[in-house]
Amino acid sequence: MTHVGAPLVELRQVTLTYPGPPPVPALRGTDLVVRHGEYLTVVGRSGSGKSTLLNILGLIDRPTAGAYLFEGVDVGTMRESLRTSLRARRIGLVFQAFHLLPHRTAEENVAIGLLYRGQPAHRRRQEAREALARVGLAHRAGATPPQLSGGERQRVAIARALVARPALLLCDEPTGNLDTTTAERILRLIAELHESGLAVVMITHDRGVAERGQRRILITDGVLTELTAEGIG
C-alpha cells in the first residue's frame, strides 16, 4: 500500500458563495486535509458542490472565505500568475469531457501541459512521449482525438495531467463518458498512478467508484461528511 505522508493540501473553513440575487452557497465552512500519497474520493449528487470543491483544490476558483494551504503555503495570498504557475507544476487535472484540441496530435495535446515550464519544444515533445508511454499510448502519439476511442482520449488527458510530474491528481468524473469496460481500465490506471506515489482526489456521483478510495467523503449541499466503509453503500 502507498505510504501516506505529510499534508499536501489543507482547507480551513473554506466557503464559496456565488453572487446573486440571491447568493448561492456552493461550499460551506469546509475543513479538509489531503496528504501526500493519499487516494480520496468525493461522492455526491449533481449540484452538491463536488465540482466547486475540485475547482478550489485545482486553483481554478478562489474561495469567498477561509484559507487554502498547498504544501504549507497559503495560496490565497498569491497573485493569479503565481497560482497559475503552481497549478501547472504541482496539480494535474482530468475532466469527464477530455478537453483535447481536436486538430492536434496526442503528443501535441500532452506537450501543452508543459507550456508554463519554459522548456524548449524538443524537450516538451520528449516528455510528452514519455507520459503517453506511461499510460500505454506510445503507439498513438501521432493520432488526433477524432482518431482515438473514448478510452484513448481519456488516457491522453491523463498523460497531459501527468507530464509535469504533479504531486496531486484531481479527477472530475473521469469515467462519466465511457462504457463500463473502458471505465474500469481508466480506474485501474488511476489506481496504479496512486500506487506509484501520486495523491489522487476523485470526484464522482458513483458510489461504486467512490469505494476505491482510501478515504471517502460525502458532499451534500456544500457540506462534507467523512464516510466509513459501512456508510458508503
C-alpha positions as semicolon CSV with decimal commas, in nm:
position;residue;x (nm);y (nm);z (nm)
1;M;0,000;0,000;0,000
2;T;0,116;0,352;-0,080
3;H;0,270;0,542;0,209
4;V;0,057;0,839;0,315
5;G;0,274;1,133;0,415
6;A;0,255;1,492;0,533
7;P;-0,034;1,723;0,441
8;L;-0,031;1,821;0,074
9;V;-0,338;2,044;0,068
10;E;-0,542;2,182;0,355
11;L;-0,871;2,371;0,351
12;R;-0,957;2,570;0,663
13;Q;-1,317;2,686;0,692
14;V;-1,337;2,742;0,317
15;T;-1,660;2,886;0,182
16;L;-1,758;2,972;-0,173
17;T;-2,077;3,168;-0,237
18;Y;-2,180;3,266;-0,587
19;P;-2,322;3,619;-0,604
20;G;-2,695;3,663;-0,655
21;P;-2,952;3,772;-0,629
22;P;-3,000;3,559;-0,436
23;P;-2,648;3,449;-0,332
24;V;-2,591;3,074;-0,378
25;P;-2,369;2,899;-0,119
26;A;-2,184;2,620;-0,304
27;L;-1,936;2,526;-0,030
28;R;-1,990;2,591;0,339
29;G;-1,724;2,618;0,611
30;T;-1,517;2,331;0,476
31;D;-1,220;2,175;0,656
32;L;-1,025;1,915;0,459
33;V;-0,672;1,771;0,459
34;V;-0,533;1,563;0,172
35;R;-0,193;1,406;0,240
36;H;0,089;1,313;0,004
37;G;0,019;0,970;-0,145
38;E;-0,346;0,959;-0,039
39;Y;-0,642;0,846;-0,252
40;L;-0,954;1,042;-0,161
41;T;-1,291;1,005;-0,330
42;V;-1,570;1,264;-0,303
43;V;-1,921;1,144;-0,383
44;G;-2,239;1,346;-0,414
45;R;-2,537;1,418;-0,633
46;S;-2,543;1,673;-0,914
47;G;-2,541;2,023;-0,765
48;S;-2,399;1,909;-0,431
49;G;-2,078;2,114;-0,465
50;K;-1,839;1,847;-0,598
51;S;-1,710;2,048;-0,892
52;T;-1,686;2,363;-0,680
53;L;-1,462;2,174;-0,437
54;L;-1,244;2,046;-0,722
55;N;-1,216;2,393;-0,876
56;I;-1,094;2,532;-0,545
57;L;-0,846;2,247;-0,495
58;G;-0,727;2,297;-0,855
59;L;-0,670;2,671;-0,805
60;I;-0,930;2,750;-1,070
61;D;-1,167;2,932;-0,832
62;R;-1,088;3,139;-0,526
63;P;-1,294;3,081;-0,211
64;T;-1,513;3,357;-0,072
65;A;-1,373;3,297;0,277
66;G;-1,128;3,068;0,455
67;A;-0,773;2,956;0,379
68;Y;-0,623;2,707;0,133
69;L;-0,269;2,583;0,207
70;F;-0,070;2,391;-0,055
71;E;0,235;2,224;0,098
72;G;0,206;2,471;0,385
73;V;0,182;2,785;0,170
74;D;-0,136;2,996;0,181
75;V;-0,227;3,022;-0,187
76;G;-0,493;3,283;-0,111
77;T;-0,221;3,545;-0,081
78;M;-0,075;3,466;-0,425
79;R;-0,137;3,677;-0,732
80;E;-0,303;3,495;-1,019
81;S;0,016;3,439;-1,222
82;L;0,176;3,252;-0,930
83;R;-0,137;3,042;-0,877
84;T;-0,134;2,951;-1,247
85;S;0,233;2,852;-1,226
86;L;0,173;2,643;-0,913
87;R;-0,119;2,465;-1,078
88;A;0,089;2,389;-1,388
89;R;0,378;2,248;-1,184
90;R;0,211;2,064;-0,897
91;I;-0,151;1,981;-0,991
92;G;-0,283;1,759;-1,270
93;L;-0,646;1,793;-1,380
94;V;-0,857;1,529;-1,559
95;F;-1,213;1,604;-1,668
96;Q;-1,507;1,399;-1,793
97;A;-1,508;1,579;-2,129
98;F;-1,132;1,526;-2,204
99;H;-1,077;1,889;-2,326
100;L;-0,834;1,791;-2,602
101;L;-0,759;2,008;-2,905
102;P;-0,915;1,814;-3,196
103;H;-0,663;1,914;-3,465
104;R;-0,352;1,846;-3,255
105;T;-0,191;1,506;-3,214
106;A;-0,192;1,319;-2,887
107;E;0,172;1,416;-2,839
108;E;0,097;1,783;-2,902
109;N;-0,201;1,779;-2,664
110;V;0,013;1,630;-2,388
111;A;0,300;1,873;-2,451
112;I;0,060;2,162;-2,385
113;G;0,083;2,063;-2,019
114;L;0,445;2,184;-2,018
115;L;0,396;2,529;-2,171
116;Y;0,436;2,703;-1,833
117;R;0,767;2,524;-1,767
118;G;0,962;2,728;-2,022
119;Q;1,117;2,418;-2,177
120;P;1,232;2,405;-2,541
121;A;0,995;2,238;-2,787
122;H;1,209;1,927;-2,836
123;R;1,216;1,864;-2,461
124;R;0,838;1,910;-2,434
125;R;0,787;1,657;-2,713
126;Q;1,019;1,405;-2,547
127;E;0,843;1,434;-2,211
128;A;0,503;1,411;-2,383
129;R;0,606;1,084;-2,546
130;E;0,724;0,952;-2,208
131;A;0,392;1,045;-2,048
132;L;0,199;0,874;-2,328
133;A;0,410;0,563;-2,279
134;R;0,323;0,570;-1,909
135;V;-0,048;0,540;-1,994
136;G;0,013;0,279;-2,266
137;L;-0,033;0,507;-2,568
138;A;0,318;0,548;-2,708
139;H;0,197;0,391;-3,034
140;R;-0,079;0,653;-3,071
141;A;0,135;0,965;-3,025
142;G;0,068;1,086;-3,380
143;A;-0,311;1,034;-3,376
144;T;-0,556;1,322;-3,335
145;P;-0,852;1,299;-3,092
146;P;-1,109;1,216;-3,366
147;Q;-0,893;0,913;-3,450
148;L;-0,894;0,790;-3,089
149;S;-1,152;0,595;-2,890
150;G;-1,309;0,748;-2,580
151;G;-1,079;0,549;-2,354
152;E;-0,774;0,651;-2,553
153;R;-0,876;1,018;-2,537
154;Q;-0,911;0,994;-2,161
155;R;-0,568;0,833;-2,135
156;V;-0,425;1,122;-2,341
157;A;-0,591;1,361;-2,096
158;I;-0,436;1,172;-1,805
159;A;-0,095;1,182;-1,974
160;R;-0,133;1,560;-2,014
161;A;-0,213;1,585;-1,643
162;L;0,092;1,375;-1,555
163;V;0,350;1,524;-1,789
164;A;0,464;1,793;-1,544
165;R;0,503;1,527;-1,269
166;P;0,249;1,680;-1,027
167;A;0,204;1,591;-0,662
168;L;-0,177;1,593;-0,686
169;L;-0,409;1,445;-0,950
170;L;-0,764;1,585;-0,949
171;C;-1,021;1,382;-1,142
172;D;-1,371;1,515;-1,213
173;E;-1,598;1,224;-1,319
174;P;-1,319;1,084;-1,543
175;T;-1,525;0,778;-1,644
176;G;-1,857;0,955;-1,696
177;N;-1,839;0,943;-2,078
178;L;-1,704;0,588;-2,102
179;D;-1,856;0,243;-2,130
180;T;-1,823;0,008;-1,834
181;T;-1,523;-0,189;-1,964
182;T;-1,328;0,121;-2,066
183;A;-1,416;0,294;-1,739
184;E;-1,273;0,001;-1,546
185;R;-0,944;0,030;-1,739
186;I;-0,922;0,402;-1,659
187;L;-0,993;0,340;-1,290
188;R;-0,722;0,072;-1,280
189;L;-0,479;0,315;-1,442
190;I;-0,557;0,582;-1,181
191;A;-0,510;0,323;-0,905
192;E;-0,169;0,233;-1,050
193;L;-0,071;0,601;-1,057
194;H;-0,170;0,627;-0,693
195;E;0,035;0,320;-0,608
196;S;0,336;0,493;-0,766
197;G;0,304;0,769;-0,502
198;L;0,067;1,023;-0,656
199;A;-0,204;1,179;-0,438
200;V;-0,546;1,145;-0,604
201;V;-0,875;1,322;-0,541
202;M;-1,159;1,165;-0,741
203;I;-1,492;1,346;-0,778
204;T;-1,780;1,112;-0,865
205;H;-2,153;1,058;-0,838
206;D;-2,100;0,679;-0,849
207;R;-2,067;0,517;-0,507
208;G;-1,906;0,211;-0,663
209;V;-1,625;0,434;-0,792
210;A;-1,609;0,614;-0,457
211;E;-1,541;0,284;-0,278
212;R;-1,199;0,268;-0,447
213;G;-1,062;0,550;-0,234
214;Q;-0,865;0,506;0,087
215;R;-1,086;0,780;0,231
216;R;-1,435;0,864;0,117
217;I;-1,618;1,194;0,157
218;L;-1,988;1,261;0,101
219;I;-2,077;1,615;-0,006
220;T;-2,435;1,735;0,040
221;D;-2,537;2,095;-0,024
222;G;-2,177;2,209;0,011
223;V;-2,113;2,026;0,339
224;L;-1,854;1,746;0,367
225;T;-1,903;1,431;0,576
226;E;-1,639;1,161;0,614
227;L;-1,776;0,816;0,531
228;T;-1,687;0,484;0,688
229;A;-1,671;0,169;0,476
230;E;-2,020;0,079;0,604
231;G;-2,158;0,428;0,539
232;I;-2,092;0,445;0,168
233;G;-2,335;0,182;0,045
